[in-house]
Amino acid sequence: MKGTGLVFGLISAVLSVLGRPSNGLKTLHLGSCVITTNLQEIQNGFSQIRDSVPSEKCCLLHHLLSLYLGRVFKNYQTSDHHTLRMISSLANSFLIIKKDLRICHAHGTCQCEEEATEKYSRILSHLEELEPRAAIVKALGELDILLRWMEESE
């Protein structure tokens, strides 16, 4: 009997805590399923993640632009003057973006966290395993992926 009173007291305490509106818990009626969850806590966590993701993308983009400017565009060789002009045009566009990213970095809105740096290190390591010419061709071949990723960041 003593144990039953303890269990009943524990259940009552839990129910009284769950029933308080001030603790952020909400009851969701999902068809015949009813659950109680702290939506405010979930929203706060999501906000922190959402805020850190643009910062990570900013940092990774800064690294990738440096890679393309310093290793890919700079070292690409061809006798086709039209292609060289297009590479130069791309490089100029990347320089403008990189300049804007530097401004963001100076204002503290583009900080490099460990995850973005690790992602870039893996990309760089993979390219360094290739011969220089093959790495340049691979990077140019994957430029559409970078551009699509940038476009999705609108």
N, CA, C and O atoms as a GROMACS GRO file, in nm:
protein
  616
    1MET      N    1   0.081  -0.120   0.000
    1MET     CA    2   0.000   0.000   0.000
    1MET      C    3   0.085   0.126   0.000
    1MET      O    4   0.053   0.226  -0.065
    2LYS      N    5   0.195   0.119   0.074
    2LYS     CA    6   0.282   0.233   0.082
    2LYS      C    7   0.339   0.266  -0.056
    2LYS      O    8   0.350   0.384  -0.092
    3GLY      N    9   0.375   0.163  -0.134
    3GLY     CA   10   0.428   0.181  -0.269
    3GLY      C   11   0.324   0.240  -0.362
    3GLY      O   12   0.357   0.320  -0.449
    4THR      N   13   0.198   0.201  -0.345
    4THR     CA   14   0.091   0.253  -0.430
    4THR      C   15   0.074   0.402  -0.407
    4THR      O   16   0.051   0.476  -0.502
    5GLY      N   17   0.083   0.446  -0.285
    5GLY     CA   18   0.072   0.588  -0.254
    5GLY      C   19   0.185   0.668  -0.317
    5GLY      O   20   0.164   0.779  -0.365
    6LEU      N   21   0.306   0.610  -0.316
    6LEU     CA   22   0.421   0.676  -0.376
    6LEU      C   23   0.403   0.689  -0.526
    6LEU      O   24   0.430   0.795  -0.584
    7VAL      N   25   0.357   0.580  -0.590
    7VAL     CA   26   0.333   0.582  -0.734
    7VAL      C   27   0.225   0.684  -0.768
    7VAL      O   28   0.239   0.761  -0.862
    8PHE      N   29   0.115   0.683  -0.688
    8PHE     CA   30   0.006   0.778  -0.712
    8PHE      C   31   0.054   0.922  -0.696
    8PHE      O   32   0.017   1.010  -0.774
    9GLY      N   33   0.137   0.946  -0.594
    9GLY     CA   34   0.190   1.080  -0.571
    9GLY      C   35   0.281   1.124  -0.686
    9GLY      O   36   0.277   1.240  -0.729
   10LEU      N   37   0.362   1.031  -0.735
   10LEU     CA   38   0.451   1.061  -0.846
   10LEU      C   39   0.373   1.093  -0.972
   10LEU      O   40   0.403   1.189  -1.043
   11ILE      N   41   0.271   1.011  -0.999
   11ILE     CA   42   0.186   1.035  -1.116
   11ILE      C   43   0.114   1.169  -1.103
   11ILE      O   44   0.105   1.244  -1.201
   12SER      N   45   0.064   1.199  -0.986
   12SER     CA   46  -0.005   1.326  -0.965
   12SER      C   47   0.089   1.444  -0.988
   12SER      O   48   0.051   1.544  -1.048
   13ALA      N   49   0.213   1.431  -0.938
   13ALA     CA   50   0.310   1.539  -0.957
   13ALA      C   51   0.341   1.559  -1.105
   13ALA      O   52   0.347   1.672  -1.153
   14VAL      N   53   0.361   1.449  -1.175
   14VAL     CA   54   0.391   1.458  -1.318
   14VAL      C   55   0.275   1.521  -1.392
   14VAL      O   56   0.295   1.609  -1.475
   15LEU      N   57   0.152   1.478  -1.362
   15LEU     CA   58   0.036   1.533  -1.429
   15LEU      C   59   0.016   1.680  -1.398
   15LEU      O   60  -0.026   1.757  -1.484
   16SER      N   61   0.047   1.720  -1.276
   16SER     CA   62   0.031   1.862  -1.243
   16SER      C   63   0.135   1.945  -1.317
   16SER      O   64   0.105   2.058  -1.358
   17VAL      N   65   0.256   1.893  -1.333
   17VAL     CA   66   0.359   1.966  -1.409
   17VAL      C   67   0.318   1.971  -1.556
   17VAL      O   68   0.330   2.076  -1.620
   18LEU      N   69   0.271   1.860  -1.610
   18LEU     CA   70   0.230   1.856  -1.750
   18LEU      C   71   0.111   1.945  -1.777
   18LEU      O   72   0.097   1.998  -1.888
   19GLY      N   73   0.027   1.963  -1.680
   19GLY     CA   74  -0.093   2.042  -1.699
   19GLY      C   75  -0.070   2.192  -1.693
   19GLY      O   76  -0.160   2.268  -1.728
   20ARG      N   77   0.046   2.236  -1.648
   20ARG     CA   78   0.074   2.379  -1.638
   20ARG      C   79   0.101   2.439  -1.775
   20ARG      O   80   0.188   2.389  -1.847
   21PRO      N   81   0.030   2.541  -1.811
   21PRO     CA   82   0.055   2.605  -1.940
   21PRO      C   83   0.189   2.679  -1.945
   21PRO      O   84   0.242   2.702  -2.054
   22SER      N   85   0.242   2.718  -1.831
   22SER     CA   86   0.363   2.799  -1.830
   22SER      C   87   0.489   2.720  -1.866
   22SER      O   88   0.593   2.780  -1.891
   23ASN      N   89   0.483   2.588  -1.868
   23ASN     CA   90   0.603   2.512  -1.895
   23ASN      C   91   0.623   2.481  -2.043
   23ASN      O   92   0.717   2.410  -2.078
   24GLY      N   93   0.537   2.533  -2.130
   24GLY     CA   94   0.555   2.517  -2.274
   24GLY      C   95   0.501   2.389  -2.333
   24GLY      O   96   0.509   2.369  -2.454
   25LEU      N   97   0.446   2.304  -2.251
   25LEU     CA   98   0.393   2.178  -2.303
   25LEU      C   99   0.258   2.200  -2.371
   25LEU      O  100   0.174   2.275  -2.323
   26LYS      N  101   0.241   2.134  -2.482
   26LYS     CA  102   0.116   2.142  -2.558
   26LYS      C  103   0.066   2.002  -2.583
   26LYS      O  104   0.144   1.909  -2.603
   27THR      N  105  -0.064   1.988  -2.582
   27THR     CA  106  -0.125   1.861  -2.616
   27THR      C  107  -0.168   1.866  -2.761
   27THR      O  108  -0.242   1.956  -2.802
   28LEU      N  109  -0.120   1.771  -2.838
   28LEU     CA  110  -0.153   1.764  -2.980
   28LEU      C  111  -0.248   1.648  -3.003
   28LEU      O  112  -0.221   1.536  -2.962
   29HIS      N  113  -0.358   1.676  -3.068
   29HIS     CA  114  -0.456   1.573  -3.102
   29HIS      C  115  -0.434   1.537  -3.248
   29HIS      O  116  -0.471   1.613  -3.338
   30LEU      N  117  -0.375   1.422  -3.271
   30LEU     CA  118  -0.342   1.375  -3.405
   30LEU      C  119  -0.430   1.255  -3.438
   30LEU      O  120  -0.387   1.140  -3.426
   31GLY      N  121  -0.550   1.283  -3.479
   31GLY     CA  122  -0.646   1.174  -3.500
   31GLY      C  123  -0.679   1.113  -3.365
   31GLY      O  124  -0.718   1.184  -3.272
   32SER      N  125  -0.664   0.983  -3.355
   32SER     CA  126  -0.692   0.916  -3.227
   32SER      C  127  -0.570   0.915  -3.136
   32SER      O  128  -0.577   0.865  -3.023
   33CYS      N  129  -0.460   0.967  -3.182
   33CYS     CA  130  -0.337   0.973  -3.104
   33CYS      C  131  -0.328   1.110  -3.037
   33CYS      O  132  -0.343   1.213  -3.103
   34VAL      N  133  -0.302   1.111  -2.908
   34VAL     CA  134  -0.286   1.236  -2.833
   34VAL      C  135  -0.148   1.232  -2.769
   34VAL      O  136  -0.113   1.139  -2.696
   35ILE      N  137  -0.070   1.337  -2.797
   35ILE     CA  138   0.064   1.344  -2.738
   35ILE      C  139   0.083   1.479  -2.673
   35ILE      O  140   0.017   1.577  -2.709
   36THR      N  141   0.174   1.484  -2.578
   36THR     CA  142   0.209   1.609  -2.513
   36THR      C  143   0.356   1.634  -2.541
   36THR      O  144   0.441   1.546  -2.521
   37THR      N  145   0.386   1.754  -2.587
   37THR     CA  146   0.523   1.788  -2.620
   37THR      C  147   0.549   1.934  -2.590
   37THR      O  148   0.456   2.014  -2.578
   38ASN      N  149   0.674   1.969  -2.577
   38ASN     CA  150   0.713   2.106  -2.550
   38ASN      C  151   0.749   2.171  -2.683
   38ASN      O  152   0.865   2.169  -2.725
   39LEU      N  153   0.650   2.227  -2.749
   39LEU     CA  154   0.671   2.289  -2.880
   39LEU      C  155   0.764   2.410  -2.871
   39LEU      O  156   0.842   2.435  -2.964
   40GLN      N  157   0.758   2.484  -2.761
   40GLN     CA  158   0.845   2.601  -2.747
   40GLN      C  159   0.991   2.558  -2.745
   40GLN      O  160   1.076   2.623  -2.807
   41GLU      N  161   1.022   2.451  -2.674
   41GLU     CA  162   1.159   2.401  -2.669
   41GLU      C  163   1.205   2.354  -2.808
   41GLU      O  164   1.319   2.378  -2.847
   42ILE      N  165   1.116   2.288  -2.880
   42ILE     CA  166   1.148   2.241  -3.015
   42ILE      C  167   1.172   2.362  -3.106
   42ILE      O  168   1.268   2.363  -3.183
   43GLN      N  169   1.086   2.463  -3.098
   43GLN     CA  170   1.102   2.583  -3.180
   43GLN      C  171   1.232   2.656  -3.147
   43GLN      O  172   1.300   2.704  -3.238
   44ASN      N  173   1.268   2.664  -3.019
   44ASN     CA  174   1.392   2.729  -2.980
   44ASN      C  175   1.513   2.654  -3.036
   44ASN      O  176   1.607   2.715  -3.088
   45GLY      N  177   1.510   2.521  -3.026
   45GLY     CA  178   1.618   2.439  -3.080
   45GLY      C  179   1.630   2.455  -3.230
   45GLY      O  180   1.739   2.469  -3.284
   46PHE      N  181   1.515   2.454  -3.299
   46PHE     CA  182   1.515   2.471  -3.444
   46PHE      C  183   1.571   2.608  -3.483
   46PHE      O  184   1.647   2.619  -3.579
   47SER      N  185   1.534   2.711  -3.409
   47SER     CA  186   1.583   2.845  -3.439
   47SER      C  187   1.735   2.851  -3.429
   47SER      O  188   1.801   2.914  -3.512
   48GLN      N  189   1.791   2.786  -3.328
   48GLN     CA  190   1.936   2.785  -3.312
   48GLN      C  191   2.002   2.712  -3.429
   48GLN      O  192   2.105   2.757  -3.480
   49ILE      N  193   1.944   2.602  -3.471
   49ILE     CA  194   1.999   2.526  -3.584
   49ILE      C  195   1.986   2.609  -3.711
   49ILE      O  196   2.083   2.621  -3.786
   50ARG      N  197   1.869   2.665  -3.735
   50ARG     CA  198   1.845   2.746  -3.855
   50ARG      C  199   1.942   2.862  -3.861
   50ARG      O  200   1.992   2.895  -3.969
   51ASP      N  201   1.968   2.926  -3.747
   51ASP     CA  202   2.059   3.040  -3.746
   51ASP      C  203   2.204   2.998  -3.772
   51ASP      O  204   2.281   3.074  -3.830
   52SER      N  205   2.241   2.877  -3.729
   52SER     CA  206   2.379   2.834  -3.748
   52SER      C  207   2.403   2.781  -3.890
   52SER      O  208   2.515   2.789  -3.940
   53VAL      N  209   2.299   2.728  -3.956
   53VAL     CA  210   2.317   2.672  -4.090
   53VAL      C  211   2.360   2.778  -4.191
   53VAL      O  212   2.456   2.754  -4.265
   54PRO      N  213   2.295   2.897  -4.198
   54PRO     CA  214   2.346   2.998  -4.292
   54PRO      C  215   2.490   3.038  -4.266
   54PRO      O  216   2.566   3.063  -4.359
   55SER      N  217   2.528   3.044  -4.138
   55SER     CA  218   2.665   3.076  -4.104
   55SER      C  219   2.760   2.968  -4.156
   55SER      O  220   2.866   3.001  -4.209
   56GLU      N  221   2.723   2.842  -4.142
   56GLU     CA  222   2.804   2.731  -4.192
   56GLU      C  223   2.815   2.739  -4.345
   56GLU      O  224   2.923   2.722  -4.400
   57LYS      N  225   2.704   2.766  -4.412
   57LYS     CA  226   2.706   2.776  -4.558
   57LYS      C  227   2.793   2.892  -4.602
   57LYS      O  228   2.865   2.882  -4.701
   58CYS      N  229   2.787   3.001  -4.530
   58CYS     CA  230   2.867   3.118  -4.562
   58CYS      C  231   3.015   3.084  -4.555
   58CYS      O  232   3.091   3.116  -4.647
   59CYS      N  233   3.055   3.020  -4.450
   59CYS     CA  234   3.195   2.983  -4.431
   59CYS      C  235   3.240   2.883  -4.537
   59CYS      O  236   3.347   2.899  -4.596
   60LEU      N  237   3.160   2.782  -4.560
   60LEU     CA  238   3.196   2.680  -4.660
   60LEU      C  239   3.206   2.744  -4.798
   60LEU      O  240   3.297   2.712  -4.875
   61LEU      N  241   3.113   2.832  -4.831
   61LEU     CA  242   3.118   2.901  -4.960
   61LEU      C  243   3.245   2.985  -4.972
   61LEU      O  244   3.308   2.987  -5.078
   62HIS      N  245   3.282   3.052  -4.866
   62HIS     CA  246   3.404   3.132  -4.867
   62HIS      C  247   3.525   3.044  -4.900
   62HIS      O  248   3.609   3.080  -4.982
   63HIS      N  249   3.533   2.928  -4.835
   63HIS     CA  250   3.643   2.834  -4.862
   63HIS      C  251   3.639   2.784  -5.006
   63HIS      O  252   3.743   2.777  -5.073
   64LEU      N  253   3.521   2.748  -5.054
   64LEU     CA  254   3.509   2.694  -5.189
   64LEU      C  255   3.544   2.798  -5.295
   64LEU      O  256   3.608   2.767  -5.395
   65LEU      N  257   3.502   2.922  -5.272
   65LEU     CA  258   3.538   3.028  -5.367
   65LEU      C  259   3.690   3.047  -5.370
   65LEU      O  260   3.747   3.068  -5.477
   66SER      N  261   3.752   3.039  -5.256
   66SER     CA  262   3.899   3.050  -5.251
   66SER      C  263   3.963   2.936  -5.328
   66SER      O  264   4.063   2.956  -5.397
   67LEU      N  265   3.907   2.818  -5.316
   67LEU     CA  266   3.959   2.702  -5.389
   67LEU      C  267   3.948   2.724  -5.540
   67LEU      O  268   4.045   2.703  -5.613
   68TYR      N  269   3.831   2.766  -5.584
   68TYR     CA  270   3.812   2.788  -5.728
   68TYR      C  271   3.902   2.901  -5.779
   68TYR      O  272   3.961   2.890  -5.886
   69LEU      N  273   3.912   3.008  -5.702
   69LEU     CA  274   3.994   3.121  -5.746
   69LEU      C  275   4.143   3.088  -5.743
   69LEU      O  276   4.216   3.122  -5.836
   70GLY      N  277   4.187   3.024  -5.636
   70GLY     CA  278   4.330   3.000  -5.618
   70GLY      C  279   4.386   2.879  -5.689
   70GLY      O  280   4.504   2.876  -5.723
   71ARG      N  281   4.303   2.779  -5.713
   71ARG     CA  282   4.356   2.655  -5.771
   71ARG      C  283   4.293   2.616  -5.904
   71ARG      O  284   4.361   2.563  -5.992
   72VAL      N  285   4.166   2.642  -5.918
   72VAL     CA  286   4.096   2.591  -6.037
   72VAL      C  287   4.106   2.692  -6.152
   72VAL      O  288   4.169   2.663  -6.253
   73PHE      N  289   4.044   2.807  -6.136
   73PHE     CA  290   4.043   2.906  -6.244
   73PHE      C  291   4.185   2.952  -6.279
   73PHE      O  292   4.220   2.969  -6.396
   74LYS      N  293   4.265   2.973  -6.178
   74LYS     CA  294   4.400   3.024  -6.197
   74LYS      C  295   4.488   2.927  -6.277
   74LYS      O  296   4.574   2.969  -6.354
   75ASN      N  297   4.466   2.797  -6.258
   75ASN     CA  298   4.553   2.697  -6.320
   75ASN      C  299   4.492   2.626  -6.440
   75ASN      O  300   4.554   2.538  -6.499
   76TYR      N  301   4.371   2.664  -6.476
   76TYR     CA  302   4.308   2.599  -6.592
   76TYR      C  303   4.377   2.646  -6.719
   76TYR      O  304   4.395   2.765  -6.742
   77GLN      N  305   4.415   2.550  -6.801
   77GLN     CA  306   4.485   2.583  -6.926
   77GLN      C  307   4.410   2.526  -7.045
   77GLN      O  308   4.368   2.410  -7.045
   78THR      N  309   4.395   2.610  -7.145
   78THR     CA  310   4.335   2.570  -7.271
   78THR      C  311   4.377   2.669  -7.378
   78THR      O  312   4.411   2.784  -7.349
   79SER      N  313   4.373   2.624  -7.500
   79SER     CA  314   4.405   2.715  -7.611
   79SER      C  315   4.279   2.785  -7.662
   79SER      O  316   4.287   2.872  -7.749
   80ASP      N  317   4.164   2.748  -7.609
   80ASP     CA  318   4.037   2.807  -7.650
   80ASP      C  319   4.018   2.942  -7.578
   80ASP      O  320   3.992   2.946  -7.458
   81HIS      N  321   4.030   3.049  -7.653
   81HIS     CA  322   4.022   3.183  -7.593
   81HIS      C  323   3.882   3.214  -7.538
   81HIS      O  324   3.869   3.284  -7.439
   82HIS      N  325   3.779   3.161  -7.603
   82HIS     CA  326   3.642   3.182  -7.552
   82HIS      C  327   3.627   3.120  -7.413
   82HIS      O  328   3.572   3.183  -7.323
   83THR      N  329   3.675   2.999  -7.397
   83THR     CA  330   3.666   2.932  -7.267
   83THR      C  331   3.746   3.009  -7.163
   83THR      O  332   3.701   3.024  -7.049
   84LEU      N  333   3.863   3.058  -7.199
   84LEU     CA  334   3.943   3.137  -7.106
   84LEU      C  335   3.871   3.265  -7.064
   84LEU      O  336   3.878   3.305  -6.948
   85ARG      N  337   3.801   3.329  -7.157
   85ARG     CA  338   3.723   3.449  -7.123
   85ARG      C  339   3.609   3.414  -7.026
   85ARG      O  340   3.580   3.489  -6.933
   86MET      N  341   3.545   3.298  -7.050
   86MET     CA  342   3.437   3.256  -6.962
   86MET      C  343   3.490   3.223  -6.822
   86MET      O  344   3.426   3.256  -6.722
   87ILE      N  345   3.605   3.159  -6.815
   87ILE     CA  346   3.669   3.131  -6.686
   87ILE      C  347   3.702   3.262  -6.614
   87ILE      O  348   3.680   3.274  -6.494
   88SER      N  349   3.753   3.358  -6.688
   88SER     CA  350   3.785   3.488  -6.630
   88SER      C  351   3.659   3.558  -6.578
   88SER      O  352   3.661   3.619  -6.471
   89SER      N  353   3.552   3.548  -6.653
   89SER     CA  354   3.425   3.607  -6.611
   89SER      C  355   3.374   3.541  -6.482
   89SER      O  356   3.329   3.609  -6.390
   90LEU      N  357   3.381   3.408  -6.478
   90LEU     CA  358   3.341   3.336  -6.356
   90LEU      C  359   3.428   3.378  -6.238
   90LEU      O  360   3.378   3.402  -6.128
   91ALA      N  361   3.557   3.386  -6.261
   91ALA     CA  362   3.649   3.425  -6.154
   91ALA      C  363   3.615   3.565  -6.101
   91ALA      O  364   3.616   3.588  -5.980
   92ASN      N  365   3.584   3.656  -6.190
   92ASN     CA  366   3.545   3.792  -6.147
   92ASN      C  367   3.418   3.789  -6.064
   92ASN      O  368   3.407   3.860  -5.964
   93SER      N  369   3.321   3.709  -6.106
   93SER     CA  370   3.197   3.696  -6.028
   93SER      C  371   3.225   3.638  -5.890
   93SER      O  372   3.170   3.685  -5.790
   94PHE      N  373   3.311   3.537  -5.885
   94PHE     CA  374   3.346   3.476  -5.757
   94PHE      C  375   3.420   3.577  -5.668
   94PHE      O  376   3.400   3.578  -5.547
   95LEU      N  377   3.505   3.660  -5.728
   95LEU     CA  378   3.576   3.762  -5.649
   95LEU      C  379   3.478   3.860  -5.585
   95LEU      O  380   3.496   3.900  -5.470
   96ILE      N  381   3.376   3.898  -5.659
   96ILE     CA  382   3.275   3.990  -5.604
   96ILE      C  383   3.202   3.925  -5.487
   96ILE      O  384   3.181   3.988  -5.383
   97ILE      N  385   3.163   3.798  -5.504
   97ILE     CA  386   3.094   3.727  -5.395
   97ILE      C  387   3.187   3.715  -5.274
   97ILE      O  388   3.145   3.736  -5.160
   98LYS      N  389   3.312   3.681  -5.301
   98LYS     CA  390   3.408   3.664  -5.191
   98LYS      C  391   3.428   3.795  -5.116
   98LYS      O  392   3.442   3.794  -4.994
   99LYS      N  393   3.430   3.906  -5.187
   99LYS     CA  394   3.442   4.038  -5.124
   99LYS      C  395   3.324   4.062  -5.030
   99LYS      O  396   3.341   4.108  -4.917
  100ASP      N  397   3.204   4.030  -5.077
  100ASP     CA  398   3.084   4.046  -4.993
  100ASP      C  399   3.089   3.954  -4.872
  100ASP      O  400   3.047   3.992  -4.762
  101LEU      N  401   3.141   3.834  -4.891
  101LEU     CA  402   3.154   3.741  -4.778
  101LEU      C  403   3.253   3.794  -4.674
  101LEU      O  404   3.234   3.776  -4.554
  102ARG      N  405   3.360   3.859  -4.722
  102ARG     CA  406   3.456   3.919  -4.628
  102ARG      C  407   3.389   4.026  -4.543
  102ARG      O  408   3.418   4.038  -4.424
  103ILE      N  409   3.300   4.102  -4.604
  103ILE     CA  410   3.226   4.205  -4.529
  103ILE      C  411   3.139   4.139  -4.423
  103ILE      O  412   3.134   4.183  -4.309
  104CYS      N  413   3.070   4.032  -4.462
  104CYS     CA  414   2.986   3.958  -4.366
  104CYS      C  415   3.073   3.904  -4.252
  104CYS      O  416   3.036   3.912  -4.135
  105HIS      N  417   3.190   3.850  -4.288
  105HIS     CA  418   3.280   3.796  -4.187
  105HIS      C  419   3.326   3.906  -4.092
  105HIS      O  420   3.334   3.884  -3.971
  106ALA      N  421   3.355   4.023  -4.145
  106ALA     CA  422   3.398   4.135  -4.061
  106ALA      C  423   3.288   4.180  -3.965
  106ALA      O  424   3.317   4.227  -3.855
  107HIS      N  425   3.163   4.165  -4.006
  107HIS     CA  426   3.050   4.202  -3.920
  107HIS      C  427   3.005   4.088  -3.830
  107HIS      O  428   2.909   4.102  -3.754
  108GLY      N  429   3.074   3.975  -3.836
  108GLY     CA  430   3.043   3.862  -3.748
  108GLY      C  431   2.924   3.779  -3.793
  108GLY      O  432   2.874   3.698  -3.715
  109THR      N  433   2.878   3.797  -3.916
  109THR     CA  434   2.763   3.720  -3.963
  109THR      C  435   2.804   3.600  -4.048
  109THR      O  436   2.719   3.528  -4.099
  110CYS      N  437   2.934   3.579  -4.064
  110CYS     CA  438   2.985   3.466  -4.142
  110CYS      C  439   3.105   3.408  -4.069
  110CYS      O  440   3.220   3.430  -4.107
  111GLN      N  441   3.077   3.334  -3.964
  111GLN     CA  442   3.185   3.277  -3.884
  111GLN      C  443   3.205   3.131  -3.919
  111GLN      O  444   3.109   3.059  -3.948
  112CYS      N  445   3.328   3.088  -3.917
  112CYS     CA  446   3.359   2.950  -3.951
  112CYS      C  447   3.357   2.862  -3.826
  112CYS      O  448   3.438   2.879  -3.734
  113GLU      N  449   3.264   2.770  -3.824
  113GLU     CA  450   3.257   2.673  -3.718
  113GLU      C  451   3.334   2.548  -3.760
  113GLU      O  452   3.374   2.536  -3.876
  114GLU      N  453   3.355   2.459  -3.669
  114GLU     CA  454   3.435   2.339  -3.694
  114GLU      C  455   3.376   2.252  -3.804
  114GLU      O  456   3.451   2.196  -3.884
  115GLU      N  457   3.244   2.239  -3.809
  115GLU     CA  458   3.181   2.151  -3.908
  115GLU      C  459   3.209   2.198  -4.052
  115GLU      O  460   3.241   2.116  -4.138
  116ALA      N  461   3.197   2.327  -4.076
  116ALA     CA  462   3.222   2.380  -4.211
  116ALA      C  463   3.369   2.362  -4.249
  116ALA      O  464   3.400   2.328  -4.363
  117THR      N  465   3.458   2.384  -4.155
  117THR     CA  466   3.601   2.368  -4.181
  117THR      C  467   3.633   2.222  -4.210
  117THR      O  468   3.714   2.193  -4.298
  118GLU      N  469   3.571   2.130  -4.138
  118GLU     CA  470   3.592   1.987  -4.163
  118GLU      C  471   3.539   1.946  -4.300
  118GLU      O  472   3.604   1.868  -4.370
  119LYS      N  473   3.423   1.997  -4.339
  119LYS     CA  474   3.367   1.966  -4.471
  119LYS      C  475   3.463   2.013  -4.580
  119LYS      O  476   3.489   1.940  -4.676
  120TYR      N  477   3.513   2.133  -4.565
  120TYR     CA  478   3.606   2.185  -4.664
  120TYR      C  479   3.734   2.102  -4.667
  120TYR      O  480   3.787   2.074  -4.775
  121SER      N  481   3.784   2.064  -4.552
  121SER     CA  482   3.906   1.982  -4.547
  121SER      C  483   3.887   1.850  -4.620
  121SER      O  484   3.979   1.803  -4.687
  122ARG      N  485   3.768   1.791  -4.608
  122ARG     CA  486   3.741   1.664  -4.679
  122ARG      C  487   3.739   1.687  -4.830
  122ARG      O  488   3.793   1.606  -4.905
  123ILE      N  489   3.678   1.795  -4.873
  123ILE     CA  490   3.674   1.827  -5.017
  123ILE      C  491   3.816   1.848  -5.068
  123ILE      O  492   3.854   1.793  -5.172
  124LEU      N  493   3.892   1.927  -4.996
  124LEU     CA  494   4.029   1.957  -5.036
  124LEU      C  495   4.115   1.831  -5.038
  124LEU      O  496   4.194   1.811  -5.130
  125SER      N  497   4.100   1.747  -4.939
  125SER     CA  498   4.176   1.623  -4.932
  125SER      C  499   4.146   1.533  -5.051
  125SER      O  500   4.235   1.471  -5.109
  126HIS      N  501   4.019   1.528  -5.087
  126HIS     CA  502   3.980   1.446  -5.203
  126HIS      C  503   4.042   1.499  -5.331
  126HIS      O  504   4.091   1.421  -5.413
  127LEU      N  505   4.043   1.629  -5.349
  127LEU     CA  506   4.102   1.688  -5.469
  127LEU      C  507   4.254   1.671  -5.471
  127LEU      O  508   4.313   1.652  -5.578
  128GLU      N  509   4.316   1.677  -5.355
  128GLU     CA  510   4.462   1.662  -5.349
  128GLU      C  511   4.508   1.520  -5.381
  128GLU      O  512   4.625   1.499  -5.413
  129GLU      N  513   4.417   1.424  -5.372
  129GLU     CA  514   4.451   1.286  -5.408
  129GLU      C  515   4.465   1.270  -5.559
  129GLU      O  516   4.526   1.174  -5.607
  130LEU      N  517   4.408   1.363  -5.633
  130LEU     CA  518   4.410   1.358  -5.779
  130LEU      C  519   4.532   1.431  -5.834
  130LEU      O  520   4.592   1.514  -5.766
  131GLU      N  521   4.566   1.400  -5.958
  131GLU     CA  522   4.669   1.479  -6.026
  131GLU      C  523   4.614   1.620  -6.043
  131GLU      O  524   4.492   1.638  -6.054
  132PRO      N  525   4.700   1.721  -6.046
  132PRO     CA  526   4.652   1.861  -6.054
  132PRO      C  527   4.555   1.886  -6.169
  132PRO      O  528   4.452   1.950  -6.149
  133ARG      N  529   4.586   1.837  -6.288
  133ARG     CA  530   4.497   1.859  -6.404
  133ARG      C  531   4.362   1.790  -6.382
  133ARG      O  532   4.257   1.847  -6.412
  134ALA      N  533   4.365   1.668  -6.329
  134ALA     CA  534   4.240   1.594  -6.304
  134ALA      C  535   4.157   1.664  -6.196
  134ALA      O  536   4.034   1.665  -6.203
  135ALA      N  537   4.224   1.721  -6.096
  135ALA     CA  538   4.152   1.792  -5.991
  135ALA      C  539   4.082   1.916  -6.047
  135ALA      O  540   3.969   1.946  -6.009
  136ILE      N  541   4.150   1.987  -6.137
  136ILE     CA  542   4.090   2.106  -6.199
  136ILE      C  543   3.969   2.066  -6.283
  136ILE      O  544   3.864   2.130  -6.275
  137VAL      N  545   3.983   1.962  -6.362
  137VAL     CA  546   3.872   1.916  -6.447
  137VAL      C  547   3.755   1.870  -6.360
  137VAL      O  548   3.639   1.900  -6.390
  138LYS      N  549   3.785   1.798  -6.252
  138LYS     CA  550   3.679   1.752  -6.161
  138LYS      C  551   3.607   1.871  -6.098
  138LYS      O  552   3.484   1.873  -6.092
  139ALA      N  553   3.684   1.968  -6.051
  139ALA     CA  554   3.623   2.086  -5.987
  139ALA      C  555   3.536   2.163  -6.086
  139ALA      O  556   3.427   2.208  -6.051
  140LEU      N  557   3.584   2.178  -6.208
  140LEU     CA  558   3.503   2.246  -6.310
  140LEU      C  559   3.379   2.165  -6.343
  140LEU      O  560   3.272   2.222  -6.364
  141GLY      N  561   3.391   2.035  -6.347
  141GLY     CA  562   3.277   1.948  -6.374
  141GLY      C  563   3.172   1.953  -6.264
  141GLY      O  564   3.055   1.926  -6.288
  142GLU      N  565   3.214   1.987  -6.144
  142GLU     CA  566   3.121   1.994  -6.030
  142GLU      C  567   3.078   2.137  -5.998
  142GLU      O  568   3.011   2.161  -5.897
  143LEU      N  569   3.116   2.230  -6.081
  143LEU     CA  570   3.079   2.369  -6.059
  143LEU      C  571   2.928   2.388  -6.061
  143LEU      O  572   2.876   2.472  -5.988
  144ASP      N  573   2.858   2.310  -6.143
  144ASP     CA  574   2.712   2.322  -6.146
  144ASP      C  575   2.650   2.285  -6.011
  144ASP      O  576   2.547   2.342  -5.973
  145ILE      N  577   2.711   2.191  -5.940
  145ILE     CA  578   2.661   2.153  -5.807
  145ILE      C  579   2.677   2.270  -5.711
  145ILE      O  580   2.586   2.301  -5.634
  146LEU      N  581   2.792   2.336  -5.716
  146LEU     CA  582   2.815   2.452  -5.630
  146LEU      C  583   2.717   2.564  -5.663
  146LEU      O  584   2.660   2.625  -5.572
  147LEU      N  585   2.697   2.590  -5.791
  147LEU     CA  586   2.605   2.697  -5.831
  147LEU      C  587   2.461   2.667  -5.790
  147LEU      O  588   2.389   2.757  -5.746
  148ARG      N  589   2.419   2.542  -5.802
  148ARG     CA  590   2.284   2.502  -5.760
  148ARG      C  591   2.270   2.517  -5.609
  148ARG      O  592   2.167   2.563  -5.561
  149TRP      N  593   2.374   2.480  -5.534
  149TRP     CA  594   2.373   2.492  -5.389
  149TRP      C  595   2.363   2.639  -5.349
  149TRP      O  596   2.291   2.674  -5.255
  150MET      N  597   2.436   2.724  -5.421
  150MET     CA  598   2.430   2.867  -5.394
  150MET      C  599   2.289   2.922  -5.424
  150MET      O  600   2.236   3.004  -5.349
  151GLU      N  601   2.231   2.876  -5.533
  151GLU     CA  602   2.098   2.922  -5.572
  151GLU      C  603   1.993   2.881  -5.470
  151GLU      O  604   1.899   2.956  -5.446
  152GLU      N  605   2.008   2.765  -5.411
  152GLU     CA  606   1.912   2.716  -5.312
  152GLU      C  607   1.922   2.793  -5.182
  152GLU      O  608   1.836   2.778  -5.095
  153SER      N  609   2.024   2.874  -5.166
  153SER     CA  610   2.045   2.950  -5.042
  153SER      C  611   1.970   3.083  -5.043
  153SER      O  612   1.990   3.164  -4.953
  154GLU      N  613   1.885   3.106  -5.142
  154GLU     CA  614   1.813   3.234  -5.150
  154GLU      C  615   1.728   3.256  -5.028
  154GLU      O  616   1.661   3.358  -5.018
   0.00000   0.00000   0.00000
